[in-house]
Amino acid sequence: MMRFVSARYSGVAIALHWLTVALVFVNLTLGLSMVPLPLSPQKLQWYMWHKWLGITVFIVICLRIVWRANRRPPPHASMPDWQRRAADCSHVLMYVLLTLIPISGWLYSSSTGVQVVYLGLFPLPDLVSKDRTLASVLKWTHYGLNSALFALVLVHVIAALKHHFIDRDGTLARMLPAAWTRSHS
């Protein structure tokens, strides 16, 4: 039994959270899988899907930011101030990274001279001119931002599991779908 169950996030916030998780997981897996492939139609298709998913992540994150700006999150479970501050800072940093990563990918694609056409239907404007040197910098920027996000997500997951299994304070349960928490309580 949980010692303390704080207020839950709204259904919309929970849905946007888990949609983001799914999109980022699939896109990171796709990104890591496509890079070592030899140039082929499959690799080009995977790059298109990666870009589409990246733009979709950007759209979902923008929706999350608007939602969060208009709806206060539930209060934290009872925890030390340093943990509350760390949680708040990590959430802000996650939003920043989830916004910057798709933009860095779009910039990288523009700098290589390959236009992003969202879902194969909507051509997005090139954000910079074709520039091989800039492309190299942006490629590593995109990789570095993704690495930082991966590390931050790992800390986020460990903290959520610590709150659930050690502190037993309901922190994780407030972001799980209600049907899942009812069936596992």
N, C-alpha and C positions, 0 to 999 in steps of 0.2 A: 504494500500500500504506500502511496506517496504521502509524505508528511505535509506537503503544502502544494496545492494546485492553484497556480496563478491564473488570471483571466486568459482566455484563449484569444488567439488572433482571429480575425474575421475569416469567413470562408473564402473571400476574394484574395486576401493576403496569403492564406495557406495555398490556394490554387496557383497564384503567381509564383510563390516560393518554389513549389515542387515542379512547376513548369520550367522555371529557370534551372533548377537542378538537372532535370532531364535534358534540356537543350544543351547546357554546358557540358554535361557528361558525354553526350553523343558527339558534340562538336569537337571536344578535346580528343576523344578516341579517334574520330575521323581524321583530325589534323595530324595526330601522331602516326596514324596508319598510312596516310597518303604521301607524306614527305619522302620516305625511302623508295617508293615505287618508281620504276623506270617510266620515262615519258610514254604515255599511252592514252587511248581514249578513256580508259577506266580512271586513270589519274586525273585527267582533265575534268571528268564528271564529278569525281570526289571533290576537287577544288571548287567546282561550282556549288555543290551541296554545302561545303564548308562555309563558303561566303554567304549563301542563303541562310544557313543556320545562324551565322554570326550577326547578320542584319536582323534576324528574328529575335535573337538575344537582346540586341540593342533596343528594339521596339518594346519587348517585354519589360526590360529594365526601366525604360522611360515610363511605361505604365505603372510599374512598381513605385517609382519615385513620386509620380503624381498621386498615386493612392496613399502612399506613406505621408506625403505632405498635407493631405487632407484628412487623415485618420491617425490619431495617436495610437502607437502600439500599446499593448497591455503593459502594465508595470512589471518590472523584473521580479522574479522570486526573491525571497530574502537571501541576500548574499553580501559578502564584504564589498565595500566601496570600490576597491581596486578591480574586483571582478566585474562590477557594473560598468565602470569606466572602460575596461578592456573590451567588454562586449559591445558597448556603444561605439568605441573607436574601430573595432574590427568590422562592425556592420557598415559604418561609413566608408571604410577602406574597400570593403567588398563592392559596395555600390559604385565607387570611383573606378575600381578595376573593371567591373562588368560594363561600365560605360566606355572606358578607354580602350579596352581590348578590341571590340568591334571597330572602333574608329581607327585604331592602329592598323588593323587588317585591311580596312578600306583604303587608308593612306598607302599602305604597302602595295596593294593591288594597283592603285593609281600610279604609283611611282615606277611600276614595272611596265606600264602602258597597257594593262589589261583592265578594261572597264568592268565594274560590277553591275550585273543585270539581275536584279532581285527576282527570284522565281522564274528567271528566263523571260520576264515580261516588262519589268520596269527598270530601264537603264538609269543608274545613279550617276551623278556628275563626278568626274575625276576631281579629287580634292587637291592634287598636286600634278605638276607636269612629269612626264617620264624622265627619270634620272637614276642611272644605275647606282651611283654612290649613295644617294638618298634611299634607294630601295634596300641596299645592304643594311643601312642603319635601321630602317623601319622593320626589316625582317627580324633583326635581333631585338628590337624594342618589343615587337609583338610576342616573340618567344619569351623574353624576360617578364613581361606583364603576365603572360599565362603561367609562367613558373611561380610568380609571386601569388597569383590567385590560387594555384594548386596548394601551395604551402598554407595560405590563409584558410582555405576550405578544410584542409586537414586539421588545423588547430580548431576550427569551428566545430567539426564533427567530434573531435576528441572532447571538447568542452561540453557539447550537448550530451554525449554518452556519460561523461563524468557526472553531470547534473542528474541524469536519469538513474544511473546505477549506483552511484556513491552517495550523492546528496539527496537523491529521491525527492526532489523539490518541484517536479512538474514542469520544469522549463522546457524539456523536449516535447512533452505531451501537448503543450499549447500550440505547437506548430504542426502536429500530426492531424491528418483528417479525422473528424469526429468518429466516423464509423470504425476506423482502425483502433482508436483509443478505447472505444466501448468493447470491442471484441478481444482486447488484450489486457483489460484491467482486472 
